[in-house]
Amino acid sequence: MRSTEVVIIGSGFGGLAAAKQLAKSKVETVLISATPEHLFQPLLYQVATGVLPAQEIAPSIADVLADKKSIDVVEGYVTALDAERKVITYSTDDGSEQIAYEFLIVAAGASQGYFGHDEWAESTFSLKTRDDAIDLRAHLLDCFEAPLADETAHTFVVVGAGATGVEIAGQIQELGLRYFTDAPATVHLVEGAGDVLPVYGGKLSDFARKTLEKSGIDVMTETVVTDIDGDAVTVRAADGTERVLRARTVVWSAGVKATPLAQVVAEATGCETDRAGRLLINPDLTVGGRADVFAIGDMTSLDRLPGQSPVAMQQGRHAADMIRGDTVRGTRFRYLDKGSMAVINRHNAVVDAPFGIKLTGFLGWLTWLGVHLFYLVGFRNRVGAVLSWFRSFAGSARPGFAQVDRSAGRVADAGGADGTGDRRPLAESAA
Ligand SMILES: Cc1cc2nc3c(=O)[nH]c(=O)nc-3n(C[C@H](O)[C@H](O)[C@H](O)COP(=O)(O)OP(=O)(O)OC[C@H]3O[C@@H](n4cnc5c(N)ncnc54)[C@H](O)[C@@H]3O)c2cc1C
């Protein structure tokens, strides 16, 4: 059986940050991930709406870590943990493999939660993986290109008005206003809380709501989904009034639950989990009674920290620093909150920065642009993203649509003759 000093599970924000930190001390590390890419999830909504081609937010994790000679990247899906023997089991295309470790860092993220209605996963779109975004992108194209008389095709329901819900609703509306100009969209944004972007609150939530409504989006707060049956989405407002929305597209961005590996780790280490299945980790990020197993990021719950990339990255570095001896073992993790932001639509964002700084509108959007460019992984991706953003936001192109496979009976290439993804006339598809 192969053995190594550290095994990291997951190639997301937490896993990548931990790997880079361990590489500073040349700690022998194997990073195992179910997906071959490092996915920049905050921009998935832009892939789904054609703003960015998928590859710009999903570089290969092996390429990203290619210059870190102490790190070996393995594609595999971890299925079991024997915490006593310090061995994990994972499956690959060639079958089941095992690897022994001295230290384990688990960073397997989260998946979509449906508040006890897992069957809704079948009839809704989620935005968690690269494939989710690619599927939604093809579906949105089909809907916008459907005959105008097909009203359900041109109606979109987004459930959950957190950052992802606001961003995808804003971009779907923009598709109708600026790209498929002959086919306006009807977008309903449904949120159970009293505000959109409820974690921001106050001035920022008010600004987001007004901006969305001004663009034509129907914002329904204090409203919950009670049923989804085919094209019919039943929602209930706080006063008990029910309404049925008929839409071919329902994007679900309302809840999270830990990936299945969290349960495997919980059982192997005796760690408790919360209602969403997240590991209730110790303050030093260790799990249960084990000093050699760390869990970080979205699959964990600690101090009510948000499920955001800076938390996962800082936790990854903290766990790595304790392993490589740069920080004393057992040191409590302390999160440095550098603020958060959400885009509403083109040229409009809200930013909640430290020291009470709150930005809205164009200034917020410029801040968002700079920060995301800084954190995008890889020089080529940054250049590619800048070009795509320029074409999408200064112009009205959607470079990502050029990637959609237009075969299988779909209408001709949305990219036009030059394959650029620029606006194509709707006429022939509506006929
Ligand atoms: C649509 C969307 C928008 C977001 N927007 C923002 C934002 O604007 N700002 C922000 O800060 N955060 C945002 N987030 C949250 C942010 O992306 C997460 O907090 C962050 O990705 C968590 O990092 P992680 O390492 O814990 O998990 P992830 O990045 O999800 O990585 C999990 C990794 O584990 C792997 N994995 C899972 N199970 C297994 C297994 N059994 N075996 C092997 N590998 C496995 C996966 O393949 C993946 O590589 C957004 C998330 C989504 C989905």
PDBQT file of the ligand as one rigid body, heavy atoms in Angstrom, charges set to zero:
ROOT
HETATM    1  C1  LIG A 501     -22.623  29.037  -6.937  1.00  0.00    +0.000 C 
HETATM    2  C2  LIG A 501     -21.731  29.386  -5.785  1.00  0.00    +0.000 A 
HETATM    3  C3  LIG A 501     -21.342  30.711  -5.589  1.00  0.00    +0.000 A 
HETATM    4  C4  LIG A 501     -20.497  31.047  -4.550  1.00  0.00    +0.000 A 
HETATM    5  N1  LIG A 501     -20.116  32.350  -4.399  1.00  0.00    +0.000 NA
HETATM    6  C5  LIG A 501     -19.228  32.668  -3.434  1.00  0.00    +0.000 A 
HETATM    7  C6  LIG A 501     -18.734  34.007  -3.308  1.00  0.00    +0.000 A 
HETATM    8  O1  LIG A 501     -19.146  34.899  -4.055  1.00  0.00    +0.000 OA
HETATM    9  N2  LIG A 501     -17.828  34.262  -2.341  1.00  0.00    +0.000 N 
HETATM   10  C7  LIG A 501     -17.363  33.289  -1.513  1.00  0.00    +0.000 A 
HETATM   11  O2  LIG A 501     -16.510  33.556  -0.671  1.00  0.00    +0.000 OA
HETATM   12  N3  LIG A 501     -17.809  32.037  -1.585  1.00  0.00    +0.000 NA
HETATM   13  C8  LIG A 501     -18.727  31.694  -2.523  1.00  0.00    +0.000 A 
HETATM   14  N4  LIG A 501     -19.190  30.407  -2.627  1.00  0.00    +0.000 N 
HETATM   15  C9  LIG A 501     -18.766  29.425  -1.622  1.00  0.00    +0.000 C 
HETATM   16  C10 LIG A 501     -17.375  28.879  -1.911  1.00  0.00    +0.000 C 
HETATM   17  O3  LIG A 501     -17.288  28.442  -3.246  1.00  0.00    +0.000 OA
HETATM   18  C11 LIG A 501     -17.134  27.730  -0.945  1.00  0.00    +0.000 C 
HETATM   19  O4  LIG A 501     -17.190  28.254   0.359  1.00  0.00    +0.000 OA
HETATM   20  C12 LIG A 501     -15.798  27.063  -1.174  1.00  0.00    +0.000 C 
HETATM   21  O5  LIG A 501     -15.762  26.467  -2.450  1.00  0.00    +0.000 OA
HETATM   22  C13 LIG A 501     -15.559  25.984  -0.112  1.00  0.00    +0.000 C 
HETATM   23  O6  LIG A 501     -14.339  25.376  -0.354  1.00  0.00    +0.000 OA
HETATM   24  P1  LIG A 501     -14.114  23.859   0.067  1.00  0.00    +0.000 P 
HETATM   25  O7  LIG A 501     -12.669  23.581  -0.188  1.00  0.00    +0.000 OA
HETATM   26  O8  LIG A 501     -14.652  23.620   1.406  1.00  0.00    +0.000 OA
HETATM   27  O9  LIG A 501     -15.034  23.012  -0.925  1.00  0.00    +0.000 OA
HETATM   28  P2  LIG A 501     -15.115  22.988  -2.496  1.00  0.00    +0.000 P 
HETATM   29  O10 LIG A 501     -14.468  24.171  -3.092  1.00  0.00    +0.000 OA
HETATM   30  O11 LIG A 501     -16.538  22.720  -2.811  1.00  0.00    +0.000 OA
HETATM   31  O12 LIG A 501     -14.251  21.721  -2.910  1.00  0.00    +0.000 OA
HETATM   32  C14 LIG A 501     -14.641  20.410  -2.571  1.00  0.00    +0.000 C 
HETATM   33  C15 LIG A 501     -13.732  19.437  -3.273  1.00  0.00    +0.000 C 
HETATM   34  O13 LIG A 501     -13.905  18.142  -2.714  1.00  0.00    +0.000 OA
HETATM   35  C16 LIG A 501     -13.982  17.187  -3.744  1.00  0.00    +0.000 C 
HETATM   36  N5  LIG A 501     -14.710  16.040  -3.200  1.00  0.00    +0.000 N 
HETATM   37  C17 LIG A 501     -15.955  15.986  -2.690  1.00  0.00    +0.000 A 
HETATM   38  N6  LIG A 501     -16.234  14.744  -2.250  1.00  0.00    +0.000 NA
HETATM   39  C18 LIG A 501     -15.128  13.999  -2.488  1.00  0.00    +0.000 A 
HETATM   40  C19 LIG A 501     -14.799  12.628  -2.268  1.00  0.00    +0.000 A 
HETATM   41  N7  LIG A 501     -15.637  11.769  -1.658  1.00  0.00    +0.000 N 
HETATM   42  N8  LIG A 501     -13.581  12.196  -2.666  1.00  0.00    +0.000 NA
HETATM   43  C20 LIG A 501     -12.696  13.037  -3.255  1.00  0.00    +0.000 A 
HETATM   44  N9  LIG A 501     -12.961  14.338  -3.479  1.00  0.00    +0.000 NA
HETATM   45  C21 LIG A 501     -14.165  14.812  -3.091  1.00  0.00    +0.000 A 
HETATM   46  C22 LIG A 501     -14.685  17.921  -4.877  1.00  0.00    +0.000 C 
HETATM   47  O14 LIG A 501     -14.444  17.289  -6.104  1.00  0.00    +0.000 OA
HETATM   48  C23 LIG A 501     -14.002  19.285  -4.763  1.00  0.00    +0.000 C 
HETATM   49  O15 LIG A 501     -12.772  19.267  -5.439  1.00  0.00    +0.000 OA
HETATM   50  C24 LIG A 501     -20.038  30.046  -3.662  1.00  0.00    +0.000 A 
HETATM   51  C25 LIG A 501     -20.433  28.724  -3.848  1.00  0.00    +0.000 A 
HETATM   52  C26 LIG A 501     -21.277  28.389  -4.899  1.00  0.00    +0.000 A 
HETATM   53  C27 LIG A 501     -21.696  26.964  -5.104  1.00  0.00    +0.000 C 
ENDROOT
TORSDOF 0
